[in-house]
Amino acid sequence: MDVYVEKAKCTGCEHCKDVCPVAVFEMKDINGPDVNTDSAPADFQWKGVEDPATFAKWKDVQDGHNHYKEKSVAINGSGCILCQACLIECEGECIVITDDSSTVYHSVYK
């Protein structure tokens, strides 16, 4: 398995971290040196600019999470069991999972 996060779309909501039974995700400070430590391709690494559509949709949400303070990083992507819990809980629809047969799954918020 390979799991990565499209950083510009990540709202920092922590839902992926909260629902993952095998601790694939970790939250990193968006200004920290290790925010791009997962396997995301270069186009999806954090470059300091939010996805405008995702930001407009979620910037004012008050749900107890620290939106736009941190970014999710898939630190243990190989440990993914493809339960797909993160795929339906991800507000930013930014999670991409490729399974062992090269099937690609994208998050779609419930």
C-alpha positions in Angstrom: 0.0 0.0 0.0 1.0 3.6 -0.6 -0.9 6.5 1.1 -0.3 10.2 0.6 -2.0 13.5 1.3 -2.5 16.2 -1.3 -1.2 18.9 1.1 -2.8 22.0 -0.5 -6.2 20.4 0.0 -5.6 19.3 3.6 -7.7 21.3 6.1 -5.9 19.9 9.1 -9.2 18.7 10.5 -7.6 15.5 11.9 -10.5 13.3 10.9 -8.1 10.9 9.1 -6.0 10.6 12.2 -9.0 10.1 14.4 -10.5 7.3 12.4 -7.5 5.3 11.3 -7.2 2.1 13.2 -3.5 1.6 12.3 -2.2 5.1 12.8 -1.2 5.9 9.2 -1.6 9.6 9.7 0.2 12.2 11.8 -0.4 15.9 12.0 2.6 18.2 11.2 3.0 22.0 11.7 2.5 23.5 8.2 5.6 25.7 8.8 7.7 22.8 10.1 10.5 21.2 8.2 8.9 17.8 8.2 5.5 18.6 6.7 6.4 16.8 3.5 7.7 13.5 4.9 5.1 11.2 3.3 5.3 9.7 -0.2 3.2 12.4 -1.9 4.5 13.3 -5.4 6.2 16.7 -5.8 3.0 18.2 -7.2 1.1 17.4 -3.9 3.8 18.4 -1.4 3.1 21.5 0.7 4.3 24.6 -1.0 2.7 27.2 1.3 -0.5 27.8 -0.7 -4.0 26.3 0.2 -6.3 25.0 -2.5 -8.6 28.0 -3.0 -11.9 26.0 -3.3 -11.2 23.8 -0.3 -10.1 26.8 1.8 -13.2 28.8 0.9 -15.4 25.8 1.9 -13.8 25.0 5.3 -12.0 28.1 6.6 -14.8 29.2 9.0 -15.8 25.7 10.2 -15.9 25.5 14.0 -15.8 21.8 14.9 -13.2 21.7 17.6 -10.3 21.0 15.2 -7.4 23.3 14.4 -8.2 23.9 10.8 -5.3 25.3 8.7 -2.7 25.1 11.6 -1.4 21.7 10.7 -1.3 19.3 7.7 -1.8 15.6 7.6 1.1 13.4 6.6 0.9 9.7 5.8 3.8 8.5 7.9 2.9 4.8 7.9 1.3 4.3 4.5 2.6 0.7 4.2 0.6 -0.1 7.3 -2.7 0.8 5.7 -5.3 -2.0 5.8 -7.6 -0.3 3.2 -10.5 0.0 5.7 -11.3 3.3 3.8 -12.5 5.1 7.0 -10.2 8.0 6.2 -11.5 8.2 2.6 -15.0 9.1 3.7 -14.0 11.3 6.7 -11.6 13.6 4.9 -13.0 17.1 4.6 -10.5 18.2 2.1 -10.8 15.1 -0.1 -7.0 15.0 -0.1 -6.1 11.4 0.7 -4.9 9.0 -2.1 -4.3 5.3 -1.5 -2.8 2.9 -4.0 -3.3 -0.7 -3.1 -1.0 -3.7 -4.0 -2.8 -4.2 -7.3 -2.2 -0.6 -8.3 -5.9 0.4 -7.8 -6.1 4.0 -6.7 -8.6 5.3 -4.2 -9.4 9.0 -3.6 -11.2 10.4 -0.6 -14.7 11.7 -1.1 -16.2 13.4 1.9 -19.4 11.7 3.1 
